[in-house]
Amino acid sequence: MNLEDLKGTLIVGQFKQVELTPVRITSRTTYKIDKILDMSVTRGIREYLVGWQGYRQDFDTWVPAAGVNNI
């Protein structure tokens, strides 16, 4: 069984199907932020560069501050 991450990169390793759990990602899916790495204000809109918990550094993205919830 071949596995890919959300960017289509092949995940190297051996996995048994019984060890895997299917996950459904929708527009309502929330993700945990590991760190806020930077902050920017462009045209009055504050954005954060965030590192996501459980994801590699190449998944870091700029997110509008309004989309960041403190739970």
matplotlib code that plots the C-alpha trace (Angstrom):
import matplotlib.pyplot as plt

x = [0.0, 1.4, 0.6, 0.9, 0.8, -1.6, 0.9, 1.2, 4.6, 5.1, 5.4, 8.3, 7.8, 5.7, 2.2, -0.4, -3.9, -5.2, -2.9, -4.3, -7.3, -9.2, -9.6, -12.2, -11.1, -13.8, -14.1, -15.0, -11.9, -9.8, -6.0, -3.9, -1.1, 2.2, 3.8, 3.1, 6.3, 5.8, 3.2, 2.5, 0.0, -0.9, -3.5, -4.8, -5.2, -3.1, -1.8, 0.2, 2.8, 1.9, 3.6, 1.0, 1.1, 2.2, 3.2, 6.6, 8.0, 7.1, 3.4, 3.8, 1.3, 0.1, -3.3, -5.5, -5.7, -9.5, -9.0, -6.9, -9.0, -7.6, -9.2]
y = [0.0, 3.4, 6.5, 10.1, 13.2, 16.1, 17.6, 14.3, 13.4, 9.6, 8.5, 6.0, 3.0, -0.1, 0.0, -2.6, -1.7, -2.6, 0.0, 2.9, 5.0, 6.7, 10.5, 12.7, 16.3, 18.8, 22.6, 22.4, 20.5, 22.3, 21.9, 22.5, 25.1, 24.1, 27.6, 31.1, 31.7, 35.3, 38.0, 40.4, 43.1, 43.7, 46.3, 46.3, 42.5, 40.7, 37.3, 34.7, 32.3, 29.1, 25.8, 23.0, 20.4, 17.0, 18.5, 19.1, 22.6, 22.7, 22.8, 26.1, 28.7, 32.2, 32.3, 35.4, 36.2, 35.9, 32.2, 31.5, 30.4, 30.2, 27.1]
z = [0.0, -1.0, 1.1, 0.2, 2.4, 1.6, -0.9, -2.8, -1.4, -1.1, 2.6, 2.9, 5.1, 5.5, 6.8, 7.5, 6.5, 10.0, 11.5, 9.4, 10.2, 7.4, 7.9, 6.2, 5.6, 5.0, 5.0, 8.7, 9.7, 12.3, 12.8, 15.8, 15.6, 17.0, 16.8, 15.4, 13.6, 12.3, 11.9, 9.0, 8.3, 4.7, 3.7, 7.3, 7.5, 10.2, 9.2, 11.1, 9.7, 11.5, 12.0, 12.2, 14.9, 13.4, 10.0, 8.5, 8.0, 4.3, 5.4, 7.3, 5.9, 6.3, 7.9, 8.5, 12.2, 12.0, 11.2, 14.3, 17.3, 20.9, 22.2]

ax = plt.figure().add_subplot(projection="3d")
ax.plot(x, y, z, "-o")
ax.set_aspect("equal")
plt.show()
